[in-house]
């Protein structure tokens, strides 16, 4: 007798391809918010109940497929997360 899937989202065991596509989509959503790989892993673990090793594995496979994009993305995220220099703050507030 065939078991009916009781949940709506793809399951890693029942629908591995659908599950991987879902994780891929969620990673892309995290990237829209300029999240780092580690931030993405924590967020998906907390909010989507996806084990971090699964997120890491999908992230690494995406990186293999498009290395130059991920290098640029990683650089962009690290640039956005740096604290402004003291001189930048002074200029921002109109001081020299």
N, CA, C and O atoms as a CHARMM CRD file, in Angstrom:
* protein
*
  384
    1    1 UNK  N      0.82700  -1.17200   0.00000 PROA 1      0.00000
    2    1 UNK  CA     0.00000   0.00000   0.00000 PROA 1      0.00000
    3    1 UNK  C      0.87500   1.24000   0.00000 PROA 1      0.00000
    4    1 UNK  O      1.86300   1.30900   0.73200 PROA 1      0.00000
    5    2 UNK  N      0.52300   2.19600  -0.80100 PROA 2      0.00000
    6    2 UNK  CA     1.30400   3.42000  -0.94100 PROA 2      0.00000
    7    2 UNK  C      0.89900   4.44000   0.11400 PROA 2      0.00000
    8    2 UNK  O     -0.29000   4.66300   0.33800 PROA 2      0.00000
    9    3 UNK  N      1.88300   5.06200   0.76700 PROA 3      0.00000
   10    3 UNK  CA     1.60800   6.08100   1.78100 PROA 3      0.00000
   11    3 UNK  C      1.38400   7.42000   1.10700 PROA 3      0.00000
   12    3 UNK  O      2.09100   7.77900   0.16500 PROA 3      0.00000
   13    4 UNK  N      0.42100   8.13700   1.58100 PROA 4      0.00000
   14    4 UNK  CA     0.14100   9.47800   1.07700 PROA 4      0.00000
   15    4 UNK  C      0.97900  10.46600   1.87100 PROA 4      0.00000
   16    4 UNK  O      1.01400  10.43000   3.10100 PROA 4      0.00000
   17    5 UNK  N      1.63800  11.33200   1.15700 PROA 5      0.00000
   18    5 UNK  CA     2.47100  12.33000   1.80300 PROA 5      0.00000
   19    5 UNK  C      1.58700  13.28800   2.58400 PROA 5      0.00000
   20    5 UNK  O      0.65300  13.86600   2.02900 PROA 5      0.00000
   21    6 UNK  N      1.87900  13.46100   3.88000 PROA 6      0.00000
   22    6 UNK  CA     1.03100  14.27500   4.74300 PROA 6      0.00000
   23    6 UNK  C      1.43700  15.74300   4.79300 PROA 6      0.00000
   24    6 UNK  O      0.72600  16.54700   5.39600 PROA 6      0.00000
   25    7 UNK  N      2.54800  16.11600   4.18200 PROA 7      0.00000
   26    7 UNK  CA     2.96700  17.51600   4.19300 PROA 7      0.00000
   27    7 UNK  C      3.00000  18.04800   2.77400 PROA 7      0.00000
   28    7 UNK  O      3.13100  17.29400   1.81000 PROA 7      0.00000
   29    8 UNK  N      2.87900  19.36500   2.66500 PROA 8      0.00000
   30    8 UNK  CA     2.77700  19.98800   1.34800 PROA 8      0.00000
   31    8 UNK  C      4.13600  20.26800   0.71900 PROA 8      0.00000
   32    8 UNK  O      4.27500  20.20900  -0.50200 PROA 8      0.00000
   33    9 UNK  N      5.13800  20.57100   1.53600 PROA 9      0.00000
   34    9 UNK  CA     6.46700  20.87600   1.00800 PROA 9      0.00000
   35    9 UNK  C      7.18700  19.59200   0.62300 PROA 9      0.00000
   36    9 UNK  O      6.93500  18.53600   1.20300 PROA 9      0.00000
   37   10 UNK  N      8.08500  19.68300  -0.35900 PROA 10     0.00000
   38   10 UNK  CA     8.84300  18.48100  -0.74200 PROA 10     0.00000
   39   10 UNK  C      9.65900  17.95600   0.43700 PROA 10     0.00000
   40   10 UNK  O     10.13000  18.72400   1.27600 PROA 10     0.00000
   41   11 UNK  N      9.81200  16.67800   0.48300 PROA 11     0.00000
   42   11 UNK  CA    10.56200  15.99700   1.53500 PROA 11     0.00000
   43   11 UNK  C     11.85500  15.45400   0.92500 PROA 11     0.00000
   44   11 UNK  O     11.85300  14.96500  -0.20500 PROA 11     0.00000
   45   12 UNK  N     12.94000  15.53800   1.66100 PROA 12     0.00000
   46   12 UNK  CA    14.22400  15.04600   1.17300 PROA 12     0.00000
   47   12 UNK  C     14.14400  13.56300   0.82600 PROA 12     0.00000
   48   12 UNK  O     14.77800  13.12100  -0.13300 PROA 12     0.00000
   49   13 UNK  N     13.38800  12.80100   1.57800 PROA 13     0.00000
   50   13 UNK  CA    13.30300  11.36000   1.35600 PROA 13     0.00000
   51   13 UNK  C     12.26200  10.99300   0.30300 PROA 13     0.00000
   52   13 UNK  O     12.46800  10.07200  -0.48800 PROA 13     0.00000
   53   14 UNK  N     11.13100  11.72300   0.29600 PROA 14     0.00000
   54   14 UNK  CA    10.03100  11.40100  -0.63400 PROA 14     0.00000
   55   14 UNK  C     10.24600  12.01200  -2.01800 PROA 14     0.00000
   56   14 UNK  O      9.97200  11.37700  -3.03600 PROA 14     0.00000
   57   15 UNK  N     10.73400  13.24300  -2.04400 PROA 15     0.00000
   58   15 UNK  CA    10.91300  13.98100  -3.29900 PROA 15     0.00000
   59   15 UNK  C     12.26000  14.69900  -3.28000 PROA 15     0.00000
   60   15 UNK  O     12.29500  15.92400  -3.15800 PROA 15     0.00000
   61   16 UNK  N     13.35600  13.97700  -3.39600 PROA 16     0.00000
   62   16 UNK  CA    14.67000  14.61300  -3.24700 PROA 16     0.00000
   63   16 UNK  C     14.92500  15.74600  -4.24500 PROA 16     0.00000
   64   16 UNK  O     15.50400  16.76700  -3.87200 PROA 16     0.00000
   65   17 UNK  N     14.50800  15.58900  -5.49400 PROA 17     0.00000
   66   17 UNK  CA    14.75300  16.64600  -6.48100 PROA 17     0.00000
   67   17 UNK  C     13.94100  17.89600  -6.15100 PROA 17     0.00000
   68   17 UNK  O     14.44600  19.01400  -6.24400 PROA 17     0.00000
   69   18 UNK  N     12.70000  17.70200  -5.77000 PROA 18     0.00000
   70   18 UNK  CA    11.85400  18.83200  -5.38200 PROA 18     0.00000
   71   18 UNK  C     12.38400  19.51900  -4.14300 PROA 18     0.00000
   72   18 UNK  O     12.34000  20.74500  -4.04000 PROA 18     0.00000
   73   19 UNK  N     12.88900  18.72800  -3.19100 PROA 19     0.00000
   74   19 UNK  CA    13.44200  19.29100  -1.95700 PROA 19     0.00000
   75   19 UNK  C     14.67500  20.13300  -2.26300 PROA 19     0.00000
   76   19 UNK  O     14.82400  21.23500  -1.73500 PROA 19     0.00000
   77   20 UNK  N     15.55400  19.62000  -3.10800 PROA 20     0.00000
   78   20 UNK  CA    16.77300  20.35400  -3.46600 PROA 20     0.00000
   79   20 UNK  C     16.40900  21.64000  -4.20300 PROA 20     0.00000
   80   20 UNK  O     17.01700  22.68300  -3.96000 PROA 20     0.00000
   81   21 UNK  N     15.43100  21.57800  -5.09700 PROA 21     0.00000
   82   21 UNK  CA    14.97400  22.79400  -5.79200 PROA 21     0.00000
   83   21 UNK  C     14.41900  23.81600  -4.80000 PROA 21     0.00000
   84   21 UNK  O     14.65300  25.01600  -4.94300 PROA 21     0.00000
   85   22 UNK  N     13.68400  23.33500  -3.79200 PROA 22     0.00000
   86   22 UNK  CA    13.13700  24.23300  -2.77900 PROA 22     0.00000
   87   22 UNK  C     14.26700  24.90700  -1.99300 PROA 22     0.00000
   88   22 UNK  O     14.22100  26.11500  -1.75700 PROA 22     0.00000
   89   23 UNK  N     15.27600  24.13400  -1.58800 PROA 23     0.00000
   90   23 UNK  CA    16.41200  24.70100  -0.85300 PROA 23     0.00000
   91   23 UNK  C     17.14300  25.70900  -1.73700 PROA 23     0.00000
   92   23 UNK  O     17.53900  26.77600  -1.26700 PROA 23     0.00000
   93   24 UNK  N     17.32100  25.37600  -3.00800 PROA 24     0.00000
   94   24 UNK  CA    17.94400  26.29000  -3.97300 PROA 24     0.00000
   95   24 UNK  C     17.16900  27.60800  -4.00000 PROA 24     0.00000
   96   24 UNK  O     17.76600  28.68200  -3.92600 PROA 24     0.00000
   97   25 UNK  N     15.86100  27.52700  -4.10400 PROA 25     0.00000
   98   25 UNK  CA    15.01900  28.72800  -4.13400 PROA 25     0.00000
   99   25 UNK  C     15.15900  29.53500  -2.83600 PROA 25     0.00000
  100   25 UNK  O     15.24900  30.76200  -2.87300 PROA 25     0.00000
  101   26 UNK  N     15.17800  28.84300  -1.69400 PROA 26     0.00000
  102   26 UNK  CA    15.31200  29.54000  -0.41500 PROA 26     0.00000
  103   26 UNK  C     16.67900  30.20900  -0.28200 PROA 26     0.00000
  104   26 UNK  O     16.78400  31.29500   0.28900 PROA 26     0.00000
  105   27 UNK  N     17.71400  29.57700  -0.80000 PROA 27     0.00000
  106   27 UNK  CA    19.04800  30.19400  -0.79500 PROA 27     0.00000
  107   27 UNK  C     19.01400  31.47800  -1.62100 PROA 27     0.00000
  108   27 UNK  O     19.55500  32.50300  -1.20700 PROA 27     0.00000
  109   28 UNK  N     18.37700  31.41800  -2.78700 PROA 28     0.00000
  110   28 UNK  CA    18.27100  32.62500  -3.61900 PROA 28     0.00000
  111   28 UNK  C     17.52900  33.72900  -2.87800 PROA 28     0.00000
  112   28 UNK  O     17.89800  34.89900  -2.98200 PROA 28     0.00000
  113   29 UNK  N     16.49100  33.37200  -2.13400 PROA 29     0.00000
  114   29 UNK  CA    15.75100  34.36400  -1.35600 PROA 29     0.00000
  115   29 UNK  C     16.64500  34.98400  -0.28500 PROA 29     0.00000
  116   29 UNK  O     16.60200  36.19400  -0.06200 PROA 29     0.00000
  117   30 UNK  N     17.45300  34.15600   0.37600 PROA 30     0.00000
  118   30 UNK  CA    18.39700  34.66900   1.37700 PROA 30     0.00000
  119   30 UNK  C     19.38800  35.63300   0.73700 PROA 30     0.00000
  120   30 UNK  O     19.75800  36.64500   1.33300 PROA 30     0.00000
  121   31 UNK  N     19.81500  35.31000  -0.48300 PROA 31     0.00000
  122   31 UNK  CA    20.78400  36.15400  -1.17400 PROA 31     0.00000
  123   31 UNK  C     20.18100  37.51400  -1.52100 PROA 31     0.00000
  124   31 UNK  O     20.90400  38.50700  -1.59400 PROA 31     0.00000
  125   32 UNK  N     18.88200  37.56800  -1.73100 PROA 32     0.00000
  126   32 UNK  CA    18.23200  38.86000  -1.98300 PROA 32     0.00000
  127   32 UNK  C     18.37500  39.79000  -0.78600 PROA 32     0.00000
  128   32 UNK  O     18.32300  41.01200  -0.92900 PROA 32     0.00000
  129   33 UNK  N     18.55500  39.20100   0.39900 PROA 33     0.00000
  130   33 UNK  CA    18.75300  39.97200   1.62200 PROA 33     0.00000
  131   33 UNK  C     20.23500  40.09000   1.98400 PROA 33     0.00000
  132   33 UNK  O     20.57800  40.45700   3.10800 PROA 33     0.00000
  133   34 UNK  N     21.10300  39.77900   1.03100 PROA 34     0.00000
  134   34 UNK  CA    22.56400  39.87700   1.19900 PROA 34     0.00000
  135   34 UNK  C     23.08200  39.06900   2.37500 PROA 34     0.00000
  136   34 UNK  O     23.98900  39.50300   3.08600 PROA 34     0.00000
  137   35 UNK  N     22.50600  37.90000   2.57600 PROA 35     0.00000
  138   35 UNK  CA    22.96400  37.03500   3.66600 PROA 35     0.00000
  139   35 UNK  C     24.21000  36.27200   3.24300 PROA 35     0.00000
  140   35 UNK  O     24.35000  35.87300   2.08700 PROA 35     0.00000
  141   36 UNK  N     25.09900  36.08000   4.18400 PROA 36     0.00000
  142   36 UNK  CA    26.26400  35.23400   3.94800 PROA 36     0.00000
  143   36 UNK  C     25.81400  33.76900   3.94400 PROA 36     0.00000
  144   36 UNK  O     24.67200  33.46100   4.28400 PROA 36     0.00000
  145   37 UNK  N     26.70600  32.89300   3.56600 PROA 37     0.00000
  146   37 UNK  CA    26.39100  31.46600   3.56700 PROA 37     0.00000
  147   37 UNK  C     25.99100  31.00900   4.96700 PROA 37     0.00000
  148   37 UNK  O     25.01100  30.28300   5.13000 PROA 37     0.00000
  149   38 UNK  N     26.74800  31.43300   5.97200 PROA 38     0.00000
  150   38 UNK  CA    26.44800  31.01500   7.34100 PROA 38     0.00000
  151   38 UNK  C     25.12600  31.59300   7.83300 PROA 38     0.00000
  152   38 UNK  O     24.36800  30.90700   8.51800 PROA 38     0.00000
  153   39 UNK  N     24.84100  32.85400   7.48800 PROA 39     0.00000
  154   39 UNK  CA    23.55300  33.45200   7.85000 PROA 39     0.00000
  155   39 UNK  C     22.40900  32.68100   7.20200 PROA 39     0.00000
  156   39 UNK  O     21.37800  32.43700   7.82800 PROA 39     0.00000
  157   40 UNK  N     22.60000  32.30300   5.94700 PROA 40     0.00000
  158   40 UNK  CA    21.59600  31.54400   5.21800 PROA 40     0.00000
  159   40 UNK  C     21.36800  30.18400   5.87700 PROA 40     0.00000
  160   40 UNK  O     20.22300  29.76100   6.03700 PROA 40     0.00000
  161   41 UNK  N     22.42900  29.50600   6.25600 PROA 41     0.00000
  162   41 UNK  CA    22.29500  28.20500   6.91000 PROA 41     0.00000
  163   41 UNK  C     21.52900  28.32900   8.22700 PROA 41     0.00000
  164   41 UNK  O     20.65600  27.51200   8.52000 PROA 41     0.00000
  165   42 UNK  N     21.85900  29.35700   9.02200 PROA 42     0.00000
  166   42 UNK  CA    21.16200  29.55900  10.29900 PROA 42     0.00000
  167   42 UNK  C     19.68800  29.90800  10.07300 PROA 42     0.00000
  168   42 UNK  O     18.81000  29.40100  10.77200 PROA 42     0.00000
  169   43 UNK  N     19.42700  30.76700   9.10500 PROA 43     0.00000
  170   43 UNK  CA    18.06000  31.19800   8.83800 PROA 43     0.00000
  171   43 UNK  C     17.19200  30.03800   8.36300 PROA 43     0.00000
  172   43 UNK  O     16.06900  29.86500   8.83700 PROA 43     0.00000
  173   44 UNK  N     17.70600  29.24900   7.43200 PROA 44     0.00000
  174   44 UNK  CA    16.92300  28.12400   6.92800 PROA 44     0.00000
  175   44 UNK  C     16.73300  27.05000   7.99800 PROA 44     0.00000
  176   44 UNK  O     15.69800  26.38400   8.03000 PROA 44     0.00000
  177   45 UNK  N     17.71000  26.88100   8.85800 PROA 45     0.00000
  178   45 UNK  CA    17.55800  25.92000   9.95700 PROA 45     0.00000
  179   45 UNK  C     16.46200  26.38200  10.91700 PROA 45     0.00000
  180   45 UNK  O     15.63400  25.58800  11.36400 PROA 45     0.00000
  181   46 UNK  N     16.47200  27.66000  11.22100 PROA 46     0.00000
  182   46 UNK  CA    15.51800  28.19500  12.19300 PROA 46     0.00000
  183   46 UNK  C     14.10500  28.32300  11.62800 PROA 46     0.00000
  184   46 UNK  O     13.13500  27.94800  12.28600 PROA 46     0.00000
  185   47 UNK  N     13.98800  28.84900  10.41900 PROA 47     0.00000
  186   47 UNK  CA    12.66800  29.19000   9.88700 PROA 47     0.00000
  187   47 UNK  C     12.06900  28.14800   8.94300 PROA 47     0.00000
  188   47 UNK  O     10.85100  28.11100   8.76700 PROA 47     0.00000
  189   48 UNK  N     12.90100  27.30400   8.33300 PROA 48     0.00000
  190   48 UNK  CA    12.38400  26.32000   7.38500 PROA 48     0.00000
  191   48 UNK  C     12.68300  24.88400   7.82400 PROA 48     0.00000
  192   48 UNK  O     12.33500  23.92700   7.13200 PROA 48     0.00000
  193   49 UNK  N     13.33500  24.74800   8.98700 PROA 49     0.00000
  194   49 UNK  CA    13.67100  23.43400   9.53500 PROA 49     0.00000
  195   49 UNK  C     14.48900  22.59700   8.54800 PROA 49     0.00000
  196   49 UNK  O     14.28000  21.39300   8.39700 PROA 49     0.00000
  197   50 UNK  N     15.42900  23.27900   7.88200 PROA 50     0.00000
  198   50 UNK  CA    16.32700  22.59300   6.94800 PROA 50     0.00000
  199   50 UNK  C     17.67900  22.45400   7.62400 PROA 50     0.00000
  200   50 UNK  O     18.27600  23.44000   8.05700 PROA 50     0.00000
  201   51 UNK  N     18.14900  21.23700   7.71000 PROA 51     0.00000
  202   51 UNK  CA    19.42100  20.96400   8.39000 PROA 51     0.00000
  203   51 UNK  C     20.53200  21.75000   7.69500 PROA 51     0.00000
  204   51 UNK  O     20.59500  21.76400   6.46600 PROA 51     0.00000
  205   52 UNK  N     21.40800  22.40500   8.46000 PROA 52     0.00000
  206   52 UNK  CA    22.48400  23.22100   7.86900 PROA 52     0.00000
  207   52 UNK  C     23.35900  22.48500   6.85900 PROA 52     0.00000
  208   52 UNK  O     23.81600  23.09300   5.89100 PROA 52     0.00000
  209   53 UNK  N     23.60300  21.19200   7.06300 PROA 53     0.00000
  210   53 UNK  CA    24.45100  20.45800   6.11800 PROA 53     0.00000
  211   53 UNK  C     23.78600  20.36200   4.75300 PROA 53     0.00000
  212   53 UNK  O     24.47500  20.31800   3.73400 PROA 53     0.00000
  213   54 UNK  N     22.45300  20.32900   4.71700 PROA 54     0.00000
  214   54 UNK  CA    21.74000  20.29500   3.44500 PROA 54     0.00000
  215   54 UNK  C     21.90700  21.63400   2.73600 PROA 54     0.00000
  216   54 UNK  O     22.20800  21.67900   1.54300 PROA 54     0.00000
  217   55 UNK  N     21.71100  22.72500   3.47500 PROA 55     0.00000
  218   55 UNK  CA    21.88800  24.05900   2.88800 PROA 55     0.00000
  219   55 UNK  C     23.31500  24.23400   2.39200 PROA 55     0.00000
  220   55 UNK  O     23.53600  24.74300   1.29400 PROA 55     0.00000
  221   56 UNK  N     24.27600  23.81500   3.19400 PROA 56     0.00000
  222   56 UNK  CA    25.68500  23.92700   2.80700 PROA 56     0.00000
  223   56 UNK  C     25.96700  23.12700   1.54000 PROA 56     0.00000
  224   56 UNK  O     26.66800  23.60700   0.64900 PROA 56     0.00000
  225   57 UNK  N     25.43500  21.92700   1.45000 PROA 57     0.00000
  226   57 UNK  CA    25.66500  21.08400   0.27800 PROA 57     0.00000
  227   57 UNK  C     25.08600  21.71400  -0.98100 PROA 57     0.00000
  228   57 UNK  O     25.74400  21.74000  -2.02100 PROA 57     0.00000
  229   58 UNK  N     23.85200  22.22500  -0.89700 PROA 58     0.00000
  230   58 UNK  CA    23.23600  22.86500  -2.06100 PROA 58     0.00000
  231   58 UNK  C     24.01600  24.12400  -2.41700 PROA 58     0.00000
  232   58 UNK  O     24.26400  24.38100  -3.59500 PROA 58     0.00000
  233   59 UNK  N     24.40800  24.91600  -1.41200 PROA 59     0.00000
  234   59 UNK  CA    25.18400  26.14900  -1.65300 PROA 59     0.00000
  235   59 UNK  C     26.48300  25.80700  -2.38600 PROA 59     0.00000
  236   59 UNK  O     26.83900  26.47300  -3.35800 PROA 59     0.00000
  237   60 UNK  N     27.18900  24.77600  -1.92600 PROA 60     0.00000
  238   60 UNK  CA    28.46800  24.39300  -2.53700 PROA 60     0.00000
  239   60 UNK  C     28.27100  23.92400  -3.98100 PROA 60     0.00000
  240   60 UNK  O     29.10900  24.20600  -4.83800 PROA 60     0.00000
  241   61 UNK  N     27.18900  23.22000  -4.25600 PROA 61     0.00000
  242   61 UNK  CA    26.91700  22.78600  -5.63400 PROA 61     0.00000
  243   61 UNK  C     26.59800  23.98700  -6.52500 PROA 61     0.00000
  244   61 UNK  O     27.02800  24.03600  -7.67800 PROA 61     0.00000
  245   62 UNK  N     25.85100  24.94600  -6.00000 PROA 62     0.00000
  246   62 UNK  CA    25.57000  26.16500  -6.76800 PROA 62     0.00000
  247   62 UNK  C     26.87000  26.92600  -7.04100 PROA 62     0.00000
  248   62 UNK  O     27.07200  27.46200  -8.13100 PROA 62     0.00000
  249   63 UNK  N     27.73900  26.96200  -6.04100 PROA 63     0.00000
  250   63 UNK  CA    29.03600  27.63800  -6.19400 PROA 63     0.00000
  251   63 UNK  C     29.85000  26.97100  -7.30400 PROA 63     0.00000
  252   63 UNK  O     30.48600  27.66200  -8.10000 PROA 63     0.00000
  253   64 UNK  N     29.83800  25.64700  -7.36400 PROA 64     0.00000
  254   64 UNK  CA    30.57300  24.93000  -8.41500 PROA 64     0.00000
  255   64 UNK  C     30.03900  25.29500  -9.80000 PROA 64     0.00000
  256   64 UNK  O     30.80500  25.42700 -10.75500 PROA 64     0.00000
  257   65 UNK  N     28.72100  25.45600  -9.89800 PROA 65     0.00000
  258   65 UNK  CA    28.10300  25.76500 -11.18600 PROA 65     0.00000
  259   65 UNK  C     28.38400  27.18400 -11.64800 PROA 65     0.00000
  260   65 UNK  O     28.45200  27.44400 -12.85000 PROA 65     0.00000
  261   66 UNK  N     28.54600  28.10400 -10.70800 PROA 66     0.00000
  262   66 UNK  CA    28.71200  29.50900 -11.08200 PROA 66     0.00000
  263   66 UNK  C     29.68500  30.19400 -10.12600 PROA 66     0.00000
  264   66 UNK  O     29.31200  31.07900  -9.35600 PROA 66     0.00000
  265   67 UNK  N     30.92600  29.76400 -10.19800 PROA 67     0.00000
  266   67 UNK  CA    31.95600  30.22300  -9.26900 PROA 67     0.00000
  267   67 UNK  C     32.16300  31.73700  -9.31400 PROA 67     0.00000
  268   67 UNK  O     32.29500  32.37300  -8.26800 PROA 67     0.00000
  269   68 UNK  N     32.19200  32.31600 -10.50500 PROA 68     0.00000
  270   68 UNK  CA    32.45200  33.75700 -10.60400 PROA 68     0.00000
  271   68 UNK  C     31.32600  34.57200  -9.95400 PROA 68     0.00000
  272   68 UNK  O     31.59100  35.59500  -9.32200 PROA 68     0.00000
  273   69 UNK  N     30.07900  34.12600 -10.10500 PROA 69     0.00000
  274   69 UNK  CA    28.97300  34.83200  -9.46500 PROA 69     0.00000
  275   69 UNK  C     29.12900  34.80300  -7.94900 PROA 69     0.00000
  276   69 UNK  O     28.98700  35.83200  -7.28800 PROA 69     0.00000
  277   70 UNK  N     29.42100  33.62400  -7.39600 PROA 70     0.00000
  278   70 UNK  CA    29.52600  33.49800  -5.95300 PROA 70     0.00000
  279   70 UNK  C     30.73300  34.24400  -5.40000 PROA 70     0.00000
  280   70 UNK  O     30.68100  34.74600  -4.27700 PROA 70     0.00000
  281   71 UNK  N     31.80800  34.32700  -6.15800 PROA 71     0.00000
  282   71 UNK  CA    32.96000  35.12100  -5.71200 PROA 71     0.00000
  283   71 UNK  C     32.57000  36.58900  -5.64200 PROA 71     0.00000
  284   71 UNK  O     32.88700  37.26900  -4.66600 PROA 71     0.00000
  285   72 UNK  N     31.88500  37.08300  -6.66500 PROA 72     0.00000
  286   72 UNK  CA    31.43600  38.47900  -6.66100 PROA 72     0.00000
  287   72 UNK  C     30.42300  38.71400  -5.54700 PROA 72     0.00000
  288   72 UNK  O     30.47000  39.74000  -4.86900 PROA 72     0.00000
  289   73 UNK  N     29.50800  37.76600  -5.35600 PROA 73     0.00000
  290   73 UNK  CA    28.50000  37.89900  -4.30500 PROA 73     0.00000
  291   73 UNK  C     29.16500  37.93400  -2.93700 PROA 73     0.00000
  292   73 UNK  O     28.83900  38.78500  -2.10900 PROA 73     0.00000
  293   74 UNK  N     30.08300  37.02900  -2.69800 PROA 74     0.00000
  294   74 UNK  CA    30.78900  36.97100  -1.42200 PROA 74     0.00000
  295   74 UNK  C     31.53000  38.27400  -1.15300 PROA 74     0.00000
  296   74 UNK  O     31.51200  38.78400  -0.03300 PROA 74     0.00000
  297   75 UNK  N     32.17900  38.81000  -2.17800 PROA 75     0.00000
  298   75 UNK  CA    32.89100  40.08100  -2.04200 PROA 75     0.00000
  299   75 UNK  C     31.91100  41.20200  -1.72700 PROA 75     0.00000
  300   75 UNK  O     32.17900  42.03800  -0.86400 PROA 75     0.00000
  301   76 UNK  N     30.78700  41.22300  -2.41300 PROA 76     0.00000
  302   76 UNK  CA    29.77300  42.25100  -2.19800 PROA 76     0.00000
  303   76 UNK  C     29.20700  42.18700  -0.78100 PROA 76     0.00000
  304   76 UNK  O     29.03900  43.21800  -0.12900 PROA 76     0.00000
  305   77 UNK  N     28.91700  40.98600  -0.31000 PROA 77     0.00000
  306   77 UNK  CA    28.36800  40.82300   1.03900 PROA 77     0.00000
  307   77 UNK  C     29.39000  41.25500   2.07700 PROA 77     0.00000
  308   77 UNK  O     29.03000  41.92000   3.04800 PROA 77     0.00000
  309   78 UNK  N     30.65500  40.89500   1.89800 PROA 78     0.00000
  310   78 UNK  CA    31.67600  41.28500   2.87600 PROA 78     0.00000
  311   78 UNK  C     31.88900  42.79700   2.86400 PROA 78     0.00000
  312   78 UNK  O     32.14600  43.39100   3.91100 PROA 78     0.00000
  313   79 UNK  N     31.78600  43.42100   1.70000 PROA 79     0.00000
  314   79 UNK  CA    31.90400  44.88600   1.61100 PROA 79     0.00000
  315   79 UNK  C     30.74500  45.56600   2.32800 PROA 79     0.00000
  316   79 UNK  O     30.94400  46.57100   3.01100 PROA 79     0.00000
  317   80 UNK  N     29.53800  45.03200   2.17900 PROA 80     0.00000
  318   80 UNK  CA    28.35300  45.62900   2.80500 PROA 80     0.00000
  319   80 UNK  C     28.33200  45.45900   4.30600 PROA 80     0.00000
  320   80 UNK  O     27.67000  46.22600   5.00500 PROA 80     0.00000
  321   81 UNK  N     29.04300  44.47000   4.81600 PROA 81     0.00000
  322   81 UNK  CA    29.01800  44.19400   6.25300 PROA 81     0.00000
  323   81 UNK  C     30.14800  44.86900   7.01700 PROA 81     0.00000
  324   81 UNK  O     30.23700  44.72300   8.23600 PROA 81     0.00000
  325   82 UNK  N     31.01700  45.60700   6.32100 PROA 82     0.00000
  326   82 UNK  CA    32.11200  46.28800   7.00800 PROA 82     0.00000
  327   82 UNK  C     31.58300  47.54600   7.67800 PROA 82     0.00000
  328   82 UNK  O     30.68700  48.21500   7.16200 PROA 82     0.00000
  329   83 UNK  N     32.15000  47.85300   8.83200 PROA 83     0.00000
  330   83 UNK  CA    31.78300  49.07000   9.53700 PROA 83     0.00000
  331   83 UNK  C     32.40100  50.25400   8.81300 PROA 83     0.00000
  332   83 UNK  O     33.51600  50.14100   8.30300 PROA 83     0.00000
  333   84 UNK  N     31.71600  51.37800   8.75300 PROA 84     0.00000
  334   84 UNK  CA    32.28100  52.56700   8.09900 PROA 84     0.00000
  335   84 UNK  C     33.52900  53.04600   8.83600 PROA 84     0.00000
  336   84 UNK  O     33.64600  52.90200  10.05300 PROA 84     0.00000
  337   85 UNK  N     34.43400  53.60400   8.09100 PROA 85     0.00000
  338   85 UNK  CA    35.63500  54.18200   8.67700 PROA 85     0.00000
  339   85 UNK  C     35.25500  55.41900   9.48900 PROA 85     0.00000
  340   85 UNK  O     34.21800  56.03300   9.23900 PROA 85     0.00000
  341   86 UNK  N     36.08000  55.78000  10.44700 PROA 86     0.00000
  342   86 UNK  CA    35.79800  56.95500  11.26800 PROA 86     0.00000
  343   86 UNK  C     35.65900  58.19400  10.39800 PROA 86     0.00000
  344   86 UNK  O     34.79900  59.03600  10.66000 PROA 86     0.00000
  345   87 UNK  N     36.48800  58.32200   9.36800 PROA 87     0.00000
  346   87 UNK  CA    36.38800  59.49100   8.49300 PROA 87     0.00000
  347   87 UNK  C     35.08500  59.48500   7.71000 PROA 87     0.00000
  348   87 UNK  O     34.52900  60.54700   7.43000 PROA 87     0.00000
  349   88 UNK  N     34.58800  58.30300   7.35100 PROA 88     0.00000
  350   88 UNK  CA    33.31100  58.21700   6.65600 PROA 88     0.00000
  351   88 UNK  C     32.18500  58.71500   7.55000 PROA 88     0.00000
  352   88 UNK  O     31.27400  59.39600   7.08000 PROA 88     0.00000
  353   89 UNK  N     32.24100  58.37500   8.85100 PROA 89     0.00000
  354   89 UNK  CA    31.22000  58.85000   9.77000 PROA 89     0.00000
  355   89 UNK  C     31.27100  60.35500   9.90900 PROA 89     0.00000
  356   89 UNK  O     30.22800  61.00900   9.94000 PROA 89     0.00000
  357   90 UNK  N     32.46200  60.91400   9.99400 PROA 90     0.00000
  358   90 UNK  CA    32.59400  62.36700  10.13000 PROA 90     0.00000
  359   90 UNK  C     32.02700  63.04900   8.89300 PROA 90     0.00000
  360   90 UNK  O     31.30300  64.03700   9.01500 PROA 90     0.00000
  361   91 UNK  N     32.34400  62.54200   7.70500 PROA 91     0.00000
  362   91 UNK  CA    31.82000  63.12900   6.48000 PROA 91     0.00000
  363   91 UNK  C     30.31600  62.95900   6.39300 PROA 91     0.00000
  364   91 UNK  O     29.62800  63.84100   5.87700 PROA 91     0.00000
  365   92 UNK  N     29.79400  61.85900   6.87900 PROA 92     0.00000
  366   92 UNK  CA    28.35500  61.58800   6.83000 PROA 92     0.00000
  367   92 UNK  C     27.59300  62.60000   7.67700 PROA 92     0.00000
  368   92 UNK  O     26.49300  63.01600   7.31400 PROA 92     0.00000
  369   93 UNK  N     28.16700  62.98600   8.78400 PROA 93     0.00000
  370   93 UNK  CA    27.50400  63.93900   9.66700 PROA 93     0.00000
  371   93 UNK  C     27.91000  65.37600   9.40200 PROA 93     0.00000
  372   93 UNK  O     27.62800  66.25500  10.21700 PROA 93     0.00000
  373   94 UNK  N     28.56200  65.63200   8.28600 PROA 94     0.00000
  374   94 UNK  CA    28.90900  66.98900   7.89700 PROA 94     0.00000
  375   94 UNK  C     30.14600  67.54500   8.57000 PROA 94     0.00000
  376   94 UNK  O     30.38700  68.75000   8.50700 PROA 94     0.00000
  377   95 UNK  N     30.93200  66.70800   9.20800 PROA 95     0.00000
  378   95 UNK  CA    32.16000  67.17600   9.85500 PROA 95     0.00000
  379   95 UNK  C     33.33800  66.81400   8.97300 PROA 95     0.00000
  380   95 UNK  O     33.26100  65.88800   8.16600 PROA 95     0.00000
  381   96 UNK  N     34.40900  67.53300   9.12900 PROA 96     0.00000
  382   96 UNK  CA    35.62100  67.24200   8.37700 PROA 96     0.00000
  383   96 UNK  C     36.73400  66.80900   9.26700 PROA 96     0.00000
  384   96 UNK  O     37.83200  66.52500   8.78900 PROA 96     0.00000
